[in-house]
Amino acid sequence: MPRFFLHIDDGAQRIEDEEGSDLPDLAAAREEALSAARQLWAAAILRQQDIGARRFLIAGDDGNVTHVVKMDDALPQNLLHRLRAI
């Protein structure tokens, strides 16, 4: 089973996923990133923080980033539209 690393990047700083996760494929790694993003959003909302500029960089065993998941990708589209209208 391949190992994927979900690094968090905000453009200025990167938090490296040192352990990684054994997941069946890139689709499962993307779902893992979306789930983690939802948890991070929940905590950020409680602290009244906007983490929309952050993103997950999904890398394989070779260290190459193969996919990017934006934090906003984890939120329902109707919520994003309402937030942008404020």
PAZAPA-4460 file (N, C-alpha, C; in steps of 0.05 Angstrom, whole numbers, plus 32768, in hexadecimal, padded with zeros to 4 digits):
% residues 86
    n_x    n_y    n_z   ca_x   ca_y   ca_z    c_x    c_y    c_z   seq   type   mol
   8011   7FE9   8000   8000   8000   8000   8012   8019   8000     1      M     A
   800C   802C   7FEF   801D   8044   7FEE   801A   8056   8007     2      P     A
   802F   8065   800C   802F   8078   8022   802D   8094   8017     3      R     A
   801B   80A3   8023   8016   80BF   801B   801C   80D1   8033     4      F     A
   8027   80E9   802D   802D   80FD   8041   801C   8115   803C     5      F     A
   800E   811F   8051   7FFC   8135   804F   8009   814D   805D     6      L     A
   8018   815D   804E   8024   8175   8059   8010   818C   8058     7      H     A
   8012   819E   806C   8001   81B6   806C   8013   81CE   8065     8      I     A
   8009   81DE   8053   8018   81F5   8049   8006   820D   8049     9      D     A
   8010   8224   8052   8001   823D   8050   800E   8252   803F    10      D     A
   8022   824A   8030   8030   825D   801F   8049   8268   802B    11      G     A
   8049   826A   8046   8061   8274   8054   806F   825E   8064    12      A     A
   805F   824A   806C   806A   8235   807D   805E   821A   8075    13      Q     A
   806E   8206   8078   8064   81EB   8073   8067   81DA   808C    14      R     A
   8052   81CB   8093   8053   81B8   80A8   8055   819C   809B    15      I     A
   806B   818F   809F   8070   8176   8092   8063   815F   80A1    16      E     A
   8056   814D   8092   804C   8134   809C   8063   8120   809C    17      D     A
   806F   811C   80B3   8087   810B   80B5   8081   80ED   80B3    18      E     A
   8069   80E5   80BC   8062   80C8   80BD   8055   80BE   80A4    19      E     A
   8043   80CE   8099   8034   80C5   8081   801F   80B0   8089    20      G     A
   800F   80A8   8075   7FFA   8095   8079   7FFA   8081   8062    21      S     A
   7FF6   8068   8069   7FF3   8053   8054   7FD6   8054   804B    22      D     A
   7FD2   805B   8032   7FB8   805E   8026   7FB7   8050   800B    23      L     A
   7FA0   8046   8003   7F9F   8036   7FEA   7FA7   8045   7FD1    24      P     A
   7F9F   805F   7FD0   7FA5   806E   7FB7   7FA2   808C   7FBC    25      D     A
   7FA6   809C   7FA7   7FA5   80B9   7FAA   7F8A   80C3   7FB1    26      L     A
   7F75   80B5   7FA8   7F59   80BD   7FAF   7F55   80BB   7FCD    27      A     A
   7F60   80A6   7FD9   7F5D   80A2   7FF6   7F6E   80B7   8005    28      A     A
   7F85   80BE   7FFA   7F95   80D3   8006   7F87   80EE   8005    29      A     A
   7F79   80F3   7FEF   7F6A   810C   7FEC   7F53   810D   8001    30      R     A
   7F45   80F7   8004   7F2F   80F5   8018   7F3A   80FA   8034    31      E     A
   7F52   80EF   803A   7F5F   80F2   8054   7F65   8110   8058    32      E     A
   7F6F   811D   8044   7F75   813A   8046   7F5C   814A   804A    33      A     A
   7F46   8143   803C   7F2D   8152   803F   7F22   814E   805C    34      L     A
   7F23   8136   8066   7F1A   8130   8081   7F2A   8141   8096    35      S     A
   7F45   8141   8092   7F56   8150   80A4   7F50   816E   80A2    36      A     A
   7F4B   8178   8089   7F44   8194   8085   7F2A   819B   8094    37      A     A
   7F17   818A   8093   7EFE   818F   80A2   7F03   8191   80C0    38      R     A
   7F14   8180   80CA   7F1A   8181   80E7   7F29   819B   80ED    39      Q     A
   7F3B   81A3   80DC   7F4A   81BC   80E0   7F37   81D4   80DE    40      L     A
   7F24   81D4   80CC   7F11   81E9   80CA   7F00   81EB   80E3    41      W     A
   7EF7   81D5   80EE   7EE7   81D5   8106   7EF6   81E2   811D    42      A     A
   7F0F   81DB   8121   7F20   81E7   8136   7F24   8205   8130    43      A     A
   7F29   820C   8117   7F2E   8228   8110   7F15   8239   8114    44      A     A
   7EFE   822F   810F   7EE5   823E   8113   7EE1   8244   8131    45      I     A
   7EE7   8231   8141   7EE5   8235   815E   7EF8   824B   8168    46      L     A
   7F0F   824D   815A   7F23   8262   8161   7F1F   827B   8151    47      R     A
   7F0B   827C   8140   7F05   8292   812E   7F1C   8299   811C    48      Q     A
   7F27   8284   8110   7F3E   8287   80FD   7F35   827F   80E1    49      Q     A
   7F41   828B   80CE   7F3D   8284   80B2   7F55   8275   80A8    50      D     A
   7F52   825C   80A1   7F68   824B   8098   7F66   8246   807A    51      I     A
   7F56   8255   806C   7F51   8251   8050   7F69   8252   803E    52      G     A
   7F7E   8260   8047   7F97   8262   8037   7FA8   8249   8039    53      A     A
   7FA2   8238   804C   7FB2   821F   804F   7FA9   820A   803B    54      R     A
   7FBB   81F7   8037   7FB4   81E1   8025   7FC5   81C8   802C    55      R     A
   7FBB   81B1   8025   7FC9   8199   8028   7FD9   8193   800F    56      F     A
   7FF2   818C   8012   8002   8182   7FFB   8005   8164   7FFF    57      L     A
   7FFB   8155   7FEC   7FFC   8138   7FEE   8015   812F   7FDF    58      I     A
   8027   8121   7FED   803F   8117   7FE1   8041   80F9   7FE4    59      A     A
   804E   80EC   7FD2   8053   80D0   7FD3   806D   80C9   7FE1    60      G     A
   8074   80B0   7FE2   808D   80A7   7FEE   80A5   80B5   7FE4    61      D     A
   80A5   80BD   7FCA   80BC   80CA   7FBE   80BE   80E8   7FC6    62      D     A
   80AA   80F2   7FD5   80AB   810E   7FDE   809F   8122   7FCA    63      G     A
   8098   8118   7FB2   808C   812A   7F9E   806F   812F   7FA4    64      N     A
   8067   8148   7FA4   804B   8150   7FA8   803B   8148   7F8F    65      V     A
   8026   8138   7F93   8016   812F   7F7C   7FFB   813C   7F7B    66      T     A
   7FF2   8148   7F91   7FD7   8153   7F92   7FD6   8169   7FA8    67      H     A
   7FC5   817D   7FA3   7FC1   8192   7FB7   7FA3   8193   7FBE    68      V     A
   7F9E   8194   7FD8   7F82   8197   7FE2   7F81   81B1   7FF2    69      V     A
   7F71   81C4   7FE7   7F6D   81DD   7FF5   7F5A   81D9   800D    70      K     A
   7F5E   81E8   8022   7F4C   81E6   8039   7F2F   81EB   8031    71      M     A
   7F2B   81FF   801F   7F10   8205   8017   7F02   81EE   8009    72      D     A
   7F12   81DB   7FFD   7F06   81C3   7FF0   7EF6   81B2   8004    73      D     A
   7EFC   81B5   801E   7EEF   81A4   8032   7ED4   81B0   803B    74      A     A
   7ECE   81C8   8033   7EB5   81D5   803B   7EA0   81D2   8025    75      L     A
   7E86   81D0   802D   7E71   81CF   801A   7E70   81E9   8009    76      P     A
   7E6B   81E6   7FEF   7E6B   81FD   7FDD   7E57   8213   7FE6    77      Q     A
   7E3F   820B   7FF0   7E2C   821F   7FF8   7E36   8230   800F    78      N     A
   7E45   8224   8021   7E51   8232   8038   7E67   8245   802E    79      L     A
   7E77   823D   801B   7E8C   824E   8010   7E7F   8266   8003    80      L     A
   7E6A   8263   7FF4   7E5C   8279   7FE6   7E52   828D   7FFB    81      H     A
   7E46   8283   8011   7E3C   8295   8025   7E52   82A4   8033    82      R     A
   7E68   8297   8039   7E7F   82A3   8046   7E8C   82B9   8035    83      L     A
   7E8D   82B4   801B   7E99   82C7   8009   7E87   82E0   8005    84      R     A
   7E6D   82DC   800A   7E5A   82F2   8006   7E5B   8306   801E    85      A     A
   7E67   82FD   8034   7E68   830E   804C   7E7C   8325   8049    86      I     A
***
